[in-house]
Amino acid sequence: MNDGSGGTHNSAYDSTVGIQAETVHNSNVYFVHPDASPQEKYRVGVRFLEDGIPSRARDMISDAIAHGYENAEVRFHWVLAMLSARAYHDLNTEELQRLHHASGLVRTYAEGEWKDALRIAFELLAMLSTTDGEAGRVLERLRTLSPRRRDAILHHFDLVLTGGLKDSLWAENRERAEAARFGDDRVQRVWAYFEPDPIGPRALPPRPSTAAAARAALPVRVGLFGIGTAFLWILALIADPAAAVIQLLVALCAGLTAAHFGPRWWYQEHQLKAGNRQPPIPYMSAPASDQDGFTKRVRHSFDHYFGMRTPYGFSPQEWLGRTGYIRNSLVVEIAFLYRESRISVDRVNWLIRYLAEDARDRYNRGTLFDRPHQSQTSVAKVMCVLALIVLGVTTLGLIGSVASDAAPQLPLAVLALAGSVWSGRAAAFSWLEAGGEERRMSEEGEEYQARLSARQVAYQNWKSFLDATRPSELEMETWLTCDKTLFVDEALRHYQLTWRDLITHTILVTPARPYKRGRMKGGPWRYSRYSFRLFLVTQDGVREISTEFNFADAKRGGEQRSNYRFDALSSVQVTERARIGYDLELILTNGPARNIRVKDADTHQLAPDENAQQIAEINLNAAGFVHTFRLLEGIAADGKRWIERNNPNNIPSFRAAD
């Protein structure tokens, strides 16, 4: 399953042009505490080995052995790590001596399948320069091992085994690759490896309350209103006591009615006006600088997902036109909540997708454009207006009583009325604002918790789905190994070669642009599109075959082939540039130089506790760069002499220690 996002996030740097997305999964599978036990270091070393990182596996397992953790199982994996992704001639003298010493320890280990597997591994090394008849007996013993141990030996000894020995095993190797190539639902799961880890859910909290300021001004305003009203009523009482009492009772009833319905009307009108503002909440407006960056990408994602999640009967264009105001409000909200540095919109897409689905579902339920306060406003408004009219008429009656029976006091009455109206209006506003803010904070607090809970559920559902779908490092490495195996097999068939015809071979695995890439923390980059470049070295020269792979379905394209003699390869150069990566340059005497991008820069994608040099070495080893460079450099420097030195028939025999 793919979410369908087509966003591309390119940088101006040459190193990232063509990189559609990249993510580093925050996993501790490769983490080793400095005080870890030898057993724990060995366990992580085996994980490195299985996931295609033999250089780190050698370090970890050797460290565990140095600290006293050693048995047949540990030593077996150490031998695999020593030889994985390396040809026999890649081993230096010290490493050969260590292997020779280790072979003498086999007899000291307890009997069992690990000891049997270790013994056969050393016997295979000893068979590299022997006759086919002697090798046949070792192969029979190899086939008696459990499939898991046998496959591990064949996989990690890939560059060590040559000639007739490898010919005898190749058919089985090819069949296993064909069977496992699309295993574990590869086609439907690979996309999840390149999906970034979603960032946690957030929701917009209630706006800051202004109730405290309104409440602070209330006592003074109420006091002034009380003084003015009391003075006016005393004047009316002196002028006409009976009428004043009746007018006072009517005014009290009208005032209480207005006080009952007024807050509801004021709050509802205030909320409707607030909801019609753009943006809906002033304090969350995004800085203008964001409009060309993160906010723009958020808006693009909202348009994308709203266009895909449409109610029945709507075309994408119609739905986008109908929901413009809602999308704008959500864009501002998400940009405000997630606009801190180094947050990619890809990590927020799960929430944008959920909000698009929620808008569609609410429309289907008929609640998307609801105005929850609008239906209740009319009754409160009518009652409040009537009460205020009655209160105004009663007040004019009081003034009339004073004017008719106490004309000299009329200016004082008018002054008291003006003061009462001013202070009463101010006191009413403070009282309404304080009460309205308390109600708003309560409602928005409940809405905030409801929104956050719903988003938390959506986040957990998406994260659980990703975790269940995302392939493991072992699965990704297994599929890649199968692709390489079948690519090599097809090349051998095309050129009608057997392993007896080859002196050696190497395959360089590099990214093919445009691509997505992802990795576990501490692990190598893996790509959505690869370029495979195979070099087959025979007595007649070098055959080079390259092709591009779509990793999800293993479809290929852009295949190229070339042949050249040993003396045609004049030099091999490697260029390392911090912001770009590693380039391999092949210079031929009879053609233009060829530049091969081995890996792109990854400094800006390192976790705080990762070592840049170590990660670079891991990625170069995973690409097969070290072996490829040594091979091509040797051919360029020595030509035929290198071939004679490294011919499988001239490999010095490996003798296990007694």
N, C-alpha and C positions, 0 to 999 in steps of 0.2 A: 504494500500500500504506500502510495506517495501522496503528500498533501497538495501536490500540484503547484507549489510555489515556483515561479520562474524567475525570481529575483536574482540579479547578478550584482556582486559587490566587488568591483575592480578598483585597484589602486593605481596611482600614477607611476609607481615604480615598475620597472621592467620585470621584476621578480614576481609580480602578482597579476600582470596582464594575462587574462585567460584563466585565472583561478576564480571559479564561480562561487565557491563557498569553502570554508575550512573551519574545522573545529577540533579541539583537544578535549577528549572525554576525561573527566576528573575521576580517575580510578586509581586504586592503590594496589593493583595486582602486581606491579613491579617495585613497590616500595619495600625497602629493607631498612629496618632501624639499625643505627650504628652498633647497638648492643645486641643485635639479633643472634640467636643461637646458630651453630653450624647447620642444624637440621633445617631451620628456617631459610638460611642462605641457600642450602641445597634445593629446597622446594622452589624458591624463586628462580634459581638457576635452571631447573627443569622447565619451568614456565617459559623462560626466555628461549630455551632450546626449541620447545614445541612451537613457539610463536614466530620462529624464524629469525632469532637474534642470537646466533651462536657466539659472537664475540663477548657479549655480556654473560652468556651461559658459562663460557670458559672461566671467566673471572670469578663468578659466584661459586661454581662447583669446586674450583681449585682452592678457593678460600675455605670452603667447608672441609675439604680434605686436610688442608694445612692445620686446621683447628681440631683434628682428631676424628672427624666423622667420615668413616670409610668402611665400605663393604662392597659386595659385588654389584649391587644396584647402583651405588654412587659412582663406582669406577666405570660401569657400563656407560652411564650418561656422560661422564667426563670424556671418554674415548669418542663418543658421538660428537660432543662439542668441539673436540680438538680437530676433527676431520670434516665437520659440516661446512659446506660452501667453500671447500678448499681442495685443490688437487694435491697429489702426493709431493710434487716438486715445490709446492708453496711452503712446506714445512721446513723450518731451519734445523740446524744440527741439535740445538738444545731440545727442541720439541720432539725430534726423533729419539733422542736419548730418554726423554721422559716417557714416551710411549714404550720403548724397550724395557725400561724399569717397571712400568705398570704391567707389562705382559708377564713378568716374573712373579707378580703378586697373585696371579689368578689361582694358583694351587692353594693359597692360604685361605681362600674364602670358602664359606659353607656351600655345600652342594645345593643346587636348585636351578630354577629357570634363569635367574639373573647370571649365575656363573656360566651356564651353558651359552647364553647369548653373548657374554663377554669373551668366552673362549673362541666362539665362532667369528666374532668381530676381528680378533687378532689373527685367526687362521685366514680370513679373507685378505688381510693385509699381506700375509706371507705368501699368498697365492698370486700376487700381482705379476710376478715374473716367472711363474711356473707353467708347466704344460697343461693343456686342457684336461687331460685325464686326471691329474691331481686336483685341479680346480673342481672337477665334477663331483668328487667325493665331499668337498666342503659345501658345495651347493646343495647336495642332498641333506646334509646336516642343517643347513640354513632353512630348508623348507620344513624341517621338523619343529622349528620354533613356533611359538604362538604367533598369529598374524600380526599382532601389535608390535612385538619385538622384531619380527622379520621386516615389517614395513619401515620401522624406525631405522634399522640398519641400512636398508636400501635407499631410503630418502637422504640420510645424512652422508652416506658414502657415494653420493651421485657422481661427484667429480673425481673420486679416488678410483672407483671401479672403471676399468677400460677394457678394450679389446674383446676377446672371446668370452671372458668372464661376464662382461656386461651384456653381450649378445645373448647369452644363455638366460639372462634375467629380464631382458627388455620386454618381451611379449607379456609377461605377467605384470610388469610395471605399467605398461600401457593399458592393460585391461582394468587394473585398479584405478587408474586415472580417469578412464571413461566412466567407470561406475560411480566414482565419488564427485565428479566434476559439478554436477547439478544437484548433489545431495543436500539434505536438510533445507529444502525449499529456497535455494540460493536466489533464484530470479525474483522472488517476492520479498526477500529480506535484505538484500544488499543495500538498498536505499537508506535503511535505518542507520547503517553505520556512519553515514555522512550527515545525518541529521543532528544538529547541535543539541546539547543538553538544555532543556527548557529552563528558563529562569523562573523563580517562584512567583506565586500569584500576589498581586497587590490590588488594592482598591482605593479610590479617593476617599479620604476621611472627611468628616463633617467640617464645614467652614468654621473658622474661629468665631466664637460667640462675642456679641457686643452687649450682652445683657448686663454685665457689671457696670459699664459706663452709663447705660440708661437708668439702671437702678440707683446709681450715685446721684443723679440729678433729680430724681423723683421727689425726695422730701421737701426741698425748697419750693418746687413748683406746686406741689400739693398744698403746702403752707400758704403760699400767696393766693391760690385759688380759694382756700377755705376762708381767709380773711376777707377777700373781696365779696364772696358769696354771702358770708355772714353779715357784712355791713349793708349789702343791698337788701337782704331779707329784713333786717332791723328797721331800715327806713320804710319798707313796705308795711311792716307790722305797726309802726307808729301811725302811718297814714290811714290804713284800713285793716285792723286786726283780723276780722273775719275772713275777708278776701285773701289776705296774706297766708293764713293757715291753709285754706283750700288750695291756693296756688303752690304752696310749699309741698303739700302731699302729692299733688299732680306732678310737680317737678321731680320729687323723689322717685315716684313710680316710673316716670319716663327715663330718668337717669339710670335706674336699676335695669330697665329693659335694654337701654343702649349698652350698659356695661356687660350685660349677658350676651347679646348678639354681636356687639362691636368687635371683640377680639377675634371671633371666628371669621367675620367678614374681612377685617384688616389682614389677618394671617393668610387667608385664602387669596386675596387680591395681591398681597405682597409676594407670595410664592409663585403665582402665575406670572407676574412681571419678572421675577428673578429667572424663571424657567425660559422666558422668551429672549433673554440677553444672549449675545454672541461675543466671546465664548460664554457658556452657561455660568461659570464661576470666575469672576475677575482675577482672583489671586493665583489661578493656575495657568495663566497665559504663558506660553513658551517664549523664550528669547528669540529675537529675530534671527540670530545666527543659526538657530536650529532649523529654520525653515528650509535651508538648502541641504541639510544633512539628515539627521535621524528622523525629524518630523516628516520630511519629504518621503523617506522610505516607509515610515509608518502609514502615511496616507496611501501610498502605492499598495501596500499590503491590504489595507481596508478595502480599497476599490477592487482588488483582485478577489478577495474572499466574499465580499458582498455580491460581486458579479457571478460567483460560483454557487453561493447558497441563496437561491431565489425561491420565494413562495410559488405555489402552483399557479400557473396562468400568467406569470410575469416573465418577460425577457430580461436579460441582464441589464440592458440599457434602461428599461422602464423602472426596474427596481433601484438602480443607482440614482435615477432622477427623483424617485419617491423618497429616498432615504438620505438625501444630501445633508440635511440639518443634523440628523442622528449621527452620521459618519463624521461630520466635522466636530461634533461634541466629543465623540469617542477618540478621534485623533488627538485632540488637545489633551484629553485625560491620559491616554497611554504615553504620549510624548512627555507629559509632565511627570508621570510616575517612573519612567524607565530611561530618562535621558542622561543618566550618568555616563561617564566616559567608558569606552571599550565594551559597551553592550551592543551587540549586533541585533538588528531587527529579527533575524532568523530565530533568536532565542525567545522572542515575544510572539512569534507567529501563532503558536498554539492558543494564546489568549485572544488574538485578533480573530482567529478562525472560530473560536467559541463564541465571541461576541456577535459575529456575523450569523452563526447558527441560532443564537438566542434571539436576535432581532427577527429572523425568519419565523421562528416558532411563536414568538409573541404576536407577530402579525397574523399568523394562522389562528391564534386564539382570540384575536380581536382586541388585544391589550397594548399593542405597540404605540398607538397614538392617543391613548387614554389621557384625559386630564382629570386626575382623581379629585381635585377640589372644585372643579367647575360646576358640577351638578348640585353642590351644597351651597353655593355662593348666593343664589337668588333669594332664598328664604331669609337668611341672616341679613342680607342687604336691605330687604324690604322692611323687616322689623326694626332694624337699627335706624333707617331713615325716618320711619314714622315716629319712633321715640324721640329722635332729635328735633323733628318738626314740632312735636308736642312740647318739648322742653323749650324750644325757641319761642313759641306762642305764649307759654306760661311766663317766660322771662319778660317778654314785652308787656304782658299783663301787669307784672310787678312794677315796671317802669311807668305804666299808665296810672297805676294807683298812686305812686309817689307824685307824679306830675299833677294830678287832679286835686289831691288833698294836702300836698306839702311841696308847693311849687318852688319855694326857696331852696329846697334840698335836691332839686332836679340835677344840677351840675354834679353834685357829689354822687348821685345815683348813676349817672352816665359814666363817670370816671370809675366807679366800682364795677359797673358792668364791663367796661373795656378791660379792666385789669383781670376780672374773672374769666372773660373769654380768652384773653391771651394766655394767662397762667393755666387755665383749664385745658386749653388745646395742647400746650407744652407738656402738662402733666399726663394727659391722655396718651400723647405720643410716646413718652418715656415708659408709661405703664404697658402700653400695647407692645412696644418694642421688647421690653424685658420679658413679658409673658410669651410673645411670639418666638423670641430667641430660645427660650427654654423648650418650647414645643418643637421648634425646628431641630434643636440639638438632639432631642429624644427621637424624633422621626428619622433624622439623617443617621443617627447612631444605629438604629435598628436596620435601616437600609444598607448601611455600610457593612454591618455584620452579615446580612443576608447575601450581599454581593460577594463579599470576601469568601464566605462559605461555599457559594456556588462555584466561584473560580477555583477554590481549593480542590473541590471535587473534580472539576474539569482538568486541573493540573495533574492530580494523582492518576486520573484515568489515562491521560496522554503519556505521562511518564512510565506508568506500568506497561502500557502498550509498547512504548519504545524499548523498554528494558527486555520485554519478552521477545520482541522482533529483532532487535539489533544482534547481528552475528558476533560471536566471540572472536578473539584474536586467532585462536586455533582454527576456527572455521574459515576465516578470511585467508589465513596462510595455506590451509589445505586446498582451497579452491584455486588460489594463485599457483600453487605447486602443480596441480592438475593441468592448468592452462599451459604452463611452461613445458610440462612433459609431453603433452599432445602437440604442441607447436614444434618441439624438437623432433618428435616422431614424424610429423608431416614433412619437415625439411629433409630428414633422412630418406624418406620415401621418394621425395621429389628428385633428389640427387642420386638415388639408387645407391646409397651408402649403407654400410653396416658399421658397428662400433669397431670392428677390426680394421676398417679403413681409416679411422680417425686417430690422430695423434693426441688431440685434446679438443675441448670445446669450452665455450663460455657463453653465458646469456646475460645481457645487460637489460635491466628492467627499469624504465624511466617513465615519468608522467607524460601523458599526451594531452595537449591543450585543445579545447577548454576542458577543465576537469574540476571535480570537487575532491577535497582530500580531508582525511580525518585520521586521528591516532589516539591511542590511549596514552595517558601521561607516562612518560618514560619509554614509550615504544616508537616504532617507525611510522612514518606517514604511509597511509594506504590511499589508493586513488580510484576514482570512478572510471578513469580511462588510462590505459597503460600503453606504452610503446615497448615492444619486445625486439631486441636486436641480438641475433644469434650469430656467433662466429664458429664455424666448423674448420678446424685445422687438419689438413691432410698433407701427404707428401708432395702434392702438386701445388699447394698454396692455401689461401684462405677463401672460404665461401661465407659471405655475409648476407643474412636474410633479416629483414625488419618488417614489422607490421604493427598496427594499432588495434588495441582490444577495448571493447566496452565491457567493463568488469561484471556488470550485472548479468548479462546474458551471453558473454564470451563471443559476441559477434566481432568479426574482424574486418579490416579494410586498410587500404593504402599500402599493400605489400610491395616491397622492393627487394631486388636481389642484385648482388654484385660479386665478382670474383677478382682476386688479384694475387700476384706472386709474392713471395716473401720479400723480395728486394724492392717491390713497389711501395711498401709501407716504410716511409723514410723517417717519420718521427711521430711520437704521441705526446701531447702536452695536456696538462690539467691547469685550469684557471679557477682560482677561488676568489669570489668577491662577496663581501659580507652581506650586501643588500640584494644580491642577485642569486648566488648559489655556486654550484660547481658545474663547469663546462669541460667536456672532454673533446680535444681537437685531434683528429686524425689527418695527417698530412701525407698524401700519396705523391709519388714522383710523376705520375701520368694523369693527374687530375686535380681539381680544386680541393682545398682543405675542407673537411667536414666538421662542423661543430655539433656536439650532442649535449643537450642540457641534461645532466645526470640528476640533479636535484635543485629545487628552488630554495631560497632563503627561508629560514624559519625562526629567526631570532625574535621577531615580534610576536611569535606564537608560543614562546617558552613559558612554562609555569615558573613561579618564583624560585622553587627548589630544584629546578632542572639545570643541568650543566650544558652549555651550548656546544662545547666541543664533543662531549659524550653523545649528545643527540645527533650531531652531524655524523659521527662515526657509525652510529647505529643505522642511520639512513643510507649511508654509502655502502655498508655491508649488505643491507637488505636489497639494495639495487644490484648487487653482484659486481660493484665497481672495483673492489680491491683485486679480485682474481682477474677480471677483465683487463684492468690497467697493467698488471704484472705480465700477463700473457702478451698483450699488444706491444708493451714497452720492450719486452725481451725479443720479440720478432723484429721490431724496428731496429734494435741495437745490434743483434747478432745474426739475423737472417737464418740461413740454413743451419748454422752452428747451434742455434737455440733448439731447433727441431731435433737435431741429432742428440743433444743433451737430454731432451725431455721425451724422447720416443719411449712409449710404454715398454718396448722390448729391451730398452737399456736401463730401466729403473733398477736401482740396486735392491737386492732382496731384503725384505724385512724379516728378521729372525726373532721369534719370541724367545725371551730368556728362559732358561731351564729352571 
